[in-house]
Amino acid sequence: MATVIPIEGRLDQPDIQIWPTVLGVIRNAFVEGISFGFTHLPPALADDKQGPVKQTVQALKKKSGPPKAQPIDGPAKK
């Protein structure tokens, strides 16, 4: 989460404002979390049943998108 860090003062005595920075990070995390949280509902189904290790590896890939729900029985319907 990114935010602007307000720094004022002279170069040899900068005044870094901690509270606006902390609140900016919290706000951005909350806004991003909420907006992302409702974007992918209901979750997509995986093509086939995956074990916990395969799910973890898939979730950690940068371009794989959000985790997919596991089909209850058989392959996912397309």
C-alpha positions in Angstrom: 0.0 0.0 0.0 1.4 3.3 -1.0 0.8 6.8 0.5 2.4 10.2 0.5 4.8 10.9 3.4 4.6 14.5 4.4 8.1 15.9 5.1 8.7 19.5 6.0 11.6 21.5 7.3 15.2 21.9 6.4 17.3 19.2 4.9 19.4 18.9 8.0 16.4 18.8 10.3 13.4 17.2 8.5 10.1 17.0 10.2 8.5 13.7 9.1 4.9 13.6 10.0 4.2 10.1 11.3 0.4 10.2 11.9 -0.7 11.3 8.5 1.6 8.6 7.0 0.3 5.8 9.2 -3.3 6.9 8.6 -2.7 7.1 4.9 -1.3 3.6 4.8 -4.2 2.2 6.8 -6.8 4.1 4.7 -5.2 2.8 1.5 -5.1 -0.8 2.8 -8.7 -0.6 3.9 -9.9 0.9 0.6 -7.9 -1.5 -1.5 -9.0 -4.5 0.6 -12.7 -3.6 0.4 -12.7 -2.9 -3.3 -10.7 -6.0 -4.1 -12.8 -8.1 -1.7 -16.1 -7.6 -3.6 -14.6 -7.7 -7.2 -14.3 -11.4 -7.5 -17.6 -12.6 -6.0 -18.6 -15.3 -6.4 -15.2 -16.9 -6.7 -14.3 -18.7 -9.9 -14.1 -22.5 -9.8 -10.9 -24.3 -10.4 -10.8 -26.6 -13.5 -10.0 -29.6 -11.3 -9.7 -30.4 -7.6 -6.5 -29.1 -6.2 -4.7 -30.1 -3.0 -3.5 -27.5 -0.4 0.1 -27.4 -1.9 -1.1 -26.8 -5.4 -3.5 -24.1 -4.2 -0.7 -22.4 -2.3 1.7 -22.5 -5.2 -1.1 -21.1 -7.6 -2.1 -18.4 -5.1 1.5 -17.2 -4.8 2.0 -16.7 -8.6 1.8 -13.0 -9.4 -0.3 -13.3 -12.6 -2.6 -16.2 -11.5 -5.3 -13.9 -10.1 -7.3 -14.6 -6.9 -7.6 -18.1 -5.5 -10.3 -20.3 -7.1 -13.0 -22.3 -5.3 -12.6 -26.0 -5.4 -15.3 -28.1 -7.2 -17.3 -30.4 -4.9 -17.3 -33.3 -7.4 -16.0 -33.6 -10.9 -14.6 -30.9 -13.2 -15.9 -27.4 -13.2 -18.8 -26.5 -15.5 -17.8 -24.1 -18.2 
